[in-house]
Every structure is written in structure tokens, then in C-alpha cells.
Amino acid sequence: MKEVLEAIAKSLVDNPDEVNVTEIINEDGTVTLELRVAPADMGKVIGKQGRIAKAIRTVVKAAASNENKKVSVDII
């Protein structure tokens, strides 16, 4: 799922070298993916009214459900 999020983010931004995804495994077994992008690219990842961010979260959650995992995406 980390790779899926990284591929999506790199395709959206102008500075793909600054995309960084950190995977954190929580105590309850859920996974939190932290997405960091360049400040200039933040708007491209979030989108108008958060629509792109919501779509990214939906795709990552769908990929995680195939592996029976629970994932959340934080855009930092």
C-alpha cells in the first residue's frame, strides 16, 4: 500500500523527488501512511475541497482491503 500511495502522489506533483511516504504500524494493528510532499505541491495532492485527498484515501483503502488490513492516510 505504501508503494500505491507513493506512485499516485508522484504522478500528481511537480517535484516527485520530494514525495516521502512513512508507514507506521499502530498498536491495534492498523497502518497509518504519512504522505509528505513539497509545500508548493500540497494543493495538488489535496485538491479543491479535498476531493483528490479523498480519492487517494479511497484507492489506498481499497488496496488495503484486498489484504484484509485497515489503513489511514495522513497528508502532512
PAKOLZA-808225 format. One record per atom (N, C-alpha, C): residue number from 1; residue in three letters; atom name; x, y, z negated. Coordinates in steps of 0.001 Angstrom, whole numbers, always signed. Layout:
BEGIN
<r NUM; 'ALA'; 'CA'; <X; Y; Z>>
...
//
This chain:
BEGIN
<r 1; 'MET'; 'N'; <+818; -1185; +0>>
<r 1; 'MET'; 'CA'; <+0; +0; +0>>
<r 1; 'MET'; 'C'; <+866; +1255; +0>>
<r 2; 'LYS'; 'N'; <+2012; +1155; -635>>
<r 2; 'LYS'; 'CA'; <+2936; +2285; -637>>
<r 2; 'LYS'; 'C'; <+3343; +2620; +799>>
<r 3; 'GLU'; 'N'; <+3590; +1595; +1593>>
<r 3; 'GLU'; 'CA'; <+4000; +1795; +2984>>
<r 3; 'GLU'; 'C'; <+2874; +2401; +3816>>
<r 4; 'VAL'; 'N'; <+1644; +1996; +3540>>
<r 4; 'VAL'; 'CA'; <+486; +2525; +4263>>
<r 4; 'VAL'; 'C'; <+351; +4022; +3990>>
<r 5; 'LEU'; 'N'; <+434; +4394; +2726>>
<r 5; 'LEU'; 'CA'; <+320; +5813; +2346>>
<r 5; 'LEU'; 'C'; <+1455; +6632; +2954>>
<r 6; 'GLU'; 'N'; <+2651; +6083; +2924>>
<r 6; 'GLU'; 'CA'; <+3808; +6805; +3468>>
<r 6; 'GLU'; 'C'; <+3664; +7005; +4978>>
<r 7; 'ALA'; 'N'; <+3186; +5995; +5688>>
<r 7; 'ALA'; 'CA'; <+3014; +6110; +7139>>
<r 7; 'ALA'; 'C'; <+1948; +7143; +7492>>
<r 8; 'ILE'; 'N'; <+856; +7148; +6754>>
<r 8; 'ILE'; 'CA'; <-209; +8114; +7013>>
<r 8; 'ILE'; 'C'; <+296; +9532; +6765>>
<r 9; 'ALA'; 'N'; <+959; +9738; +5631>>
<r 9; 'ALA'; 'CA'; <+1432; +11069; +5267>>
<r 9; 'ALA'; 'C'; <+2472; +11577; +6264>>
<r 10; 'LYS'; 'N'; <+3392; +10722; +6681>>
<r 10; 'LYS'; 'CA'; <+4431; +11148; +7617>>
<r 10; 'LYS'; 'C'; <+3857; +11544; +8965>>
<r 11; 'SER'; 'N'; <+2747; +10916; +9346>>
<r 11; 'SER'; 'CA'; <+2138; +11269; +10630>>
<r 11; 'SER'; 'C'; <+1390; +12597; +10569>>
<r 12; 'LEU'; 'N'; <+1056; +13067; +9382>>
<r 12; 'LEU'; 'CA'; <+287; +14300; +9231>>
<r 12; 'LEU'; 'C'; <+1148; +15554; +9084>>
<r 13; 'VAL'; 'N'; <+2330; +15424; +8514>>
<r 13; 'VAL'; 'CA'; <+3111; +16596; +8123>>
<r 13; 'VAL'; 'C'; <+4133; +17002; +9181>>
<r 14; 'ASP'; 'N'; <+4649; +18237; +9027>>
<r 14; 'ASP'; 'CA'; <+5698; +18739; +9916>>
<r 14; 'ASP'; 'C'; <+7085; +18291; +9462>>
<r 15; 'ASN'; 'N'; <+7245; +18026; +8174>>
<r 15; 'ASN'; 'CA'; <+8534; +17618; +7615>>
<r 15; 'ASN'; 'C'; <+8434; +16194; +7055>>
<r 16; 'PRO'; 'N'; <+8458; +15172; +7914>>
<r 16; 'PRO'; 'CA'; <+8282; +13798; +7418>>
<r 16; 'PRO'; 'C'; <+9420; +13319; +6519>>
<r 17; 'ASP'; 'N'; <+10583; +13970; +6592>>
<r 17; 'ASP'; 'CA'; <+11698; +13555; +5746>>
<r 17; 'ASP'; 'C'; <+11457; +13895; +4277>>
<r 18; 'GLU'; 'N'; <+10558; +14842; +4013>>
<r 18; 'GLU'; 'CA'; <+10292; +15260; +2639>>
<r 18; 'GLU'; 'C'; <+9110; +14517; +2007>>
<r 19; 'VAL'; 'N'; <+8561; +13538; +2700>>
<r 19; 'VAL'; 'CA'; <+7471; +12737; +2141>>
<r 19; 'VAL'; 'C'; <+8067; +11713; +1184>>
<r 20; 'ASN'; 'N'; <+7520; +11662; -27>>
<r 20; 'ASN'; 'CA'; <+8010; +10734; -1036>>
<r 20; 'ASN'; 'C'; <+6808; +10104; -1734>>
<r 21; 'VAL'; 'N'; <+6781; +8774; -1791>>
<r 21; 'VAL'; 'CA'; <+5704; +8063; -2465>>
<r 21; 'VAL'; 'C'; <+6301; +7265; -3617>>
<r 22; 'THR'; 'N'; <+5772; +7488; -4818>>
<r 22; 'THR'; 'CA'; <+6220; +6784; -6014>>
<r 22; 'THR'; 'C'; <+5102; +5873; -6484>>
<r 23; 'GLU'; 'N'; <+5441; +4620; -6756>>
<r 23; 'GLU'; 'CA'; <+4448; +3641; -7208>>
<r 23; 'GLU'; 'C'; <+4604; +3436; -8709>>
<r 24; 'ILE'; 'N'; <+3507; +3649; -9442>>
<r 24; 'ILE'; 'CA'; <+3503; +3484; -10890>>
<r 24; 'ILE'; 'C'; <+2477; +2415; -11246>>
<r 25; 'ILE'; 'N'; <+2922; +1388; -11952>>
<r 25; 'ILE'; 'CA'; <+2013; +321; -12379>>
<r 25; 'ILE'; 'C'; <+1592; +619; -13816>>
<r 26; 'ASN'; 'N'; <+292; +796; -14014>>
<r 26; 'ASN'; 'CA'; <-252; +1151; -15324>>
<r 26; 'ASN'; 'C'; <-433; -93; -16191>>
<r 27; 'GLU'; 'N'; <-660; +124; -17478>>
<r 27; 'GLU'; 'CA'; <-812; -971; -18427>>
<r 27; 'GLU'; 'C'; <-2021; -1854; -18117>>
<r 28; 'ASP'; 'N'; <-3073; -1257; -17566>>
<r 28; 'ASP'; 'CA'; <-4285; -2026; -17289>>
<r 28; 'ASP'; 'C'; <-4221; -2757; -15946>>
<r 29; 'GLY'; 'N'; <-3083; -2712; -15269>>
<r 29; 'GLY'; 'CA'; <-2912; -3436; -14018>>
<r 29; 'GLY'; 'C'; <-3212; -2623; -12772>>
<r 30; 'THR'; 'N'; <-3726; -1420; -12940>>
<r 30; 'THR'; 'CA'; <-3980; -578; -11773>>
<r 30; 'THR'; 'C'; <-2677; +63; -11308>>
<r 31; 'VAL'; 'N'; <-2670; +485; -10066>>
<r 31; 'VAL'; 'CA'; <-1485; +1102; -9478>>
<r 31; 'VAL'; 'C'; <-1811; +2544; -9130>>
<r 32; 'THR'; 'N'; <-916; +3445; -9492>>
<r 32; 'THR'; 'CA'; <-1049; +4851; -9129>>
<r 32; 'THR'; 'C'; <+58; +5184; -8143>>
<r 33; 'LEU'; 'N'; <-327; +5715; -6992>>
<r 33; 'LEU'; 'CA'; <+638; +6143; -5997>>
<r 33; 'LEU'; 'C'; <+698; +7661; -6024>>
<r 34; 'GLU'; 'N'; <+1884; +8200; -6248>>
<r 34; 'GLU'; 'CA'; <+2071; +9650; -6267>>
<r 34; 'GLU'; 'C'; <+2681; +10067; -4938>>
<r 35; 'LEU'; 'N'; <+1978; +10930; -4230>>
<r 35; 'LEU'; 'CA'; <+2440; +11419; -2939>>
<r 35; 'LEU'; 'C'; <+2986; +12825; -3104>>
<r 36; 'ARG'; 'N'; <+4239; +13008; -2718>>
<r 36; 'ARG'; 'CA'; <+4867; +14325; -2759>>
<r 36; 'ARG'; 'C'; <+5243; +14712; -1332>>
<r 37; 'VAL'; 'N'; <+4869; +15947; -961>>
<r 37; 'VAL'; 'CA'; <+5212; +16484; +358>>
<r 37; 'VAL'; 'C'; <+5783; +17880; +172>>
<r 38; 'ALA'; 'N'; <+6337; +18438; +1237>>
<r 38; 'ALA'; 'CA'; <+6863; +19800; +1181>>
<r 38; 'ALA'; 'C'; <+5714; +20764; +898>>
<r 39; 'PRO'; 'N'; <+5972; +21839; +163>>
<r 39; 'PRO'; 'CA'; <+4902; +22797; -149>>
<r 39; 'PRO'; 'C'; <+4199; +23344; +1093>>
<r 40; 'ALA'; 'N'; <+4923; +23501; +2182>>
<r 40; 'ALA'; 'CA'; <+4319; +24010; +3415>>
<r 40; 'ALA'; 'C'; <+3358; +23003; +4034>>
<r 41; 'ASP'; 'N'; <+3521; +21720; +3729>>
<r 41; 'ASP'; 'CA'; <+2684; +20668; +4305>>
<r 41; 'ASP'; 'C'; <+1519; +20272; +3404>>
<r 42; 'MET'; 'N'; <+1422; +20865; +2241>>
<r 42; 'MET'; 'CA'; <+382; +20473; +1295>>
<r 42; 'MET'; 'C'; <-1021; +20630; +1881>>
<r 43; 'GLY'; 'N'; <-1262; +21699; +2600>>
<r 43; 'GLY'; 'CA'; <-2578; +21927; +3189>>
<r 43; 'GLY'; 'C'; <-2937; +20891; +4240>>
<r 44; 'LYS'; 'N'; <-1953; +20401; +4960>>
<r 44; 'LYS'; 'CA'; <-2205; +19391; +5993>>
<r 44; 'LYS'; 'C'; <-2586; +18058; +5387>>
<r 45; 'VAL'; 'N'; <-2061; +17763; +4211>>
<r 45; 'VAL'; 'CA'; <-2370; +16499; +3550>>
<r 45; 'VAL'; 'C'; <-3719; +16580; +2835>>
<r 46; 'ILE'; 'N'; <-4058; +17753; +2317>>
<r 46; 'ILE'; 'CA'; <-5316; +17904; +1583>>
<r 46; 'ILE'; 'C'; <-6477; +18154; +2549>>
<r 47; 'GLY'; 'N'; <-6297; +19031; +3521>>
<r 47; 'GLY'; 'CA'; <-7354; +19313; +4491>>
<r 47; 'GLY'; 'C'; <-8396; +20265; +3951>>
<r 48; 'LYS'; 'N'; <-9301; +20680; +4837>>
<r 48; 'LYS'; 'CA'; <-10372; +21587; +4427>>
<r 48; 'LYS'; 'C'; <-11304; +20875; +3463>>
<r 49; 'GLN'; 'N'; <-11513; +21500; +2333>>
<r 49; 'GLN'; 'CA'; <-12377; +20984; +1272>>
<r 49; 'GLN'; 'C'; <-11973; +19582; +832>>
<r 50; 'GLY'; 'N'; <-10690; +19230; +1009>>
<r 50; 'GLY'; 'CA'; <-10180; +17947; +548>>
<r 50; 'GLY'; 'C'; <-10593; +16754; +1381>>
<r 51; 'ARG'; 'N'; <-11050; +16994; +2590>>
<r 51; 'ARG'; 'CA'; <-11545; +15889; +3409>>
<r 51; 'ARG'; 'C'; <-10457; +14904; +3806>>
<r 52; 'ILE'; 'N'; <-9275; +15404; +4159>>
<r 52; 'ILE'; 'CA'; <-8197; +14499; +4565>>
<r 52; 'ILE'; 'C'; <-7694; +13717; +3354>>
<r 53; 'ALA'; 'N'; <-7585; +14377; +2211>>
<r 53; 'ALA'; 'CA'; <-7164; +13685; +990>>
<r 53; 'ALA'; 'C'; <-8149; +12569; +646>>
<r 54; 'LYS'; 'N'; <-9416; +12843; +787>>
<r 54; 'LYS'; 'CA'; <-10434; +11829; +506>>
<r 54; 'LYS'; 'C'; <-10325; +10667; +1481>>
<r 55; 'ALA'; 'N'; <-10071; +10964; +2749>>
<r 55; 'ALA'; 'CA'; <-9924; +9907; +3758>>
<r 55; 'ALA'; 'C'; <-8686; +9059; +3477>>
<r 56; 'ILE'; 'N'; <-7595; +9698; +3074>>
<r 56; 'ILE'; 'CA'; <-6375; +8956; +2739>>
<r 56; 'ILE'; 'C'; <-6649; +8013; +1570>>
<r 57; 'ARG'; 'N'; <-7319; +8518; +541>>
<r 57; 'ARG'; 'CA'; <-7638; +7673; -623>>
<r 57; 'ARG'; 'C'; <-8520; +6492; -219>>
<r 58; 'THR'; 'N'; <-9471; +6728; +685>>
<r 58; 'THR'; 'CA'; <-10364; +5658; +1124>>
<r 58; 'THR'; 'C'; <-9600; +4568; +1857>>
<r 59; 'VAL'; 'N'; <-8691; +4960; +2748>>
<r 59; 'VAL'; 'CA'; <-7918; +3973; +3511>>
<r 59; 'VAL'; 'C'; <-7007; +3170; +2586>>
<r 60; 'VAL'; 'N'; <-6358; +3836; +1645>>
<r 60; 'VAL'; 'CA'; <-5458; +3136; +725>>
<r 60; 'VAL'; 'C'; <-6245; +2190; -180>>
<r 61; 'LYS'; 'N'; <-7406; +2624; -649>>
<r 61; 'LYS'; 'CA'; <-8230; +1743; -1482>>
<r 61; 'LYS'; 'C'; <-8720; +533; -693>>
<r 62; 'ALA'; 'N'; <-9033; +724; +587>>
<r 62; 'ALA'; 'CA'; <-9455; -398; +1421>>
<r 62; 'ALA'; 'C'; <-8307; -1394; +1605>>
<r 63; 'ALA'; 'N'; <-7093; -885; +1809>>
<r 63; 'ALA'; 'CA'; <-5927; -1764; +1941>>
<r 63; 'ALA'; 'C'; <-5670; -2509; +630>>
<r 64; 'ALA'; 'N'; <-5889; -1840; -486>>
<r 64; 'ALA'; 'CA'; <-5669; -2461; -1790>>
<r 64; 'ALA'; 'C'; <-6720; -3525; -2083>>
<r 65; 'SER'; 'N'; <-7937; -3318; -1634>>
<r 65; 'SER'; 'CA'; <-8994; -4286; -1911>>
<r 65; 'SER'; 'C'; <-8736; -5614; -1193>>
<r 66; 'ASN'; 'N'; <-8003; -5563; -85>>
<r 66; 'ASN'; 'CA'; <-7627; -6807; +595>>
<r 66; 'ASN'; 'C'; <-6689; -7639; -271>>
<r 67; 'GLU'; 'N'; <-5944; -6986; -1138>>
<r 67; 'GLU'; 'CA'; <-5013; -7671; -2031>>
<r 67; 'GLU'; 'C'; <-5572; -7792; -3449>>
<r 68; 'ASN'; 'N'; <-6848; -7470; -3627>>
<r 68; 'ASN'; 'CA'; <-7526; -7530; -4925>>
<r 68; 'ASN'; 'C'; <-6815; -6692; -5985>>
<r 69; 'LYS'; 'N'; <-6432; -5472; -5603>>
<r 69; 'LYS'; 'CA'; <-5789; -4548; -6535>>
<r 69; 'LYS'; 'C'; <-6585; -3257; -6579>>
<r 70; 'LYS'; 'N'; <-6406; -2517; -7669>>
<r 70; 'LYS'; 'CA'; <-7039; -1216; -7794>>
<r 70; 'LYS'; 'C'; <-5948; -144; -7705>>
<r 71; 'VAL'; 'N'; <-6177; +813; -6819>>
<r 71; 'VAL'; 'CA'; <-5162; +1826; -6554>>
<r 71; 'VAL'; 'C'; <-5793; +3204; -6602>>
<r 72; 'SER'; 'N'; <-5046; +4166; -7140>>
<r 72; 'SER'; 'CA'; <-5447; +5557; -7077>>
<r 72; 'SER'; 'C'; <-4298; +6340; -6448>>
<r 73; 'VAL'; 'N'; <-4634; +7416; -5737>>
<r 73; 'VAL'; 'CA'; <-3635; +8234; -5065>>
<r 73; 'VAL'; 'C'; <-3669; +9620; -5676>>
<r 74; 'ASP'; 'N'; <-2507; +10081; -6135>>
<r 74; 'ASP'; 'CA'; <-2358; +11432; -6661>>
<r 74; 'ASP'; 'C'; <-1473; +12215; -5698>>
<r 75; 'ILE'; 'N'; <-1954; +13365; -5250>>
<r 75; 'ILE'; 'CA'; <-1166; +14235; -4382>>
<r 75; 'ILE'; 'C'; <-553; +15325; -5239>>
<r 76; 'ILE'; 'N'; <+768; +15323; -5274>>
<r 76; 'ILE'; 'CA'; <+1484; +16257; -6173>>
<r 76; 'ILE'; 'C'; <+2249; +17261; -5347>>
//
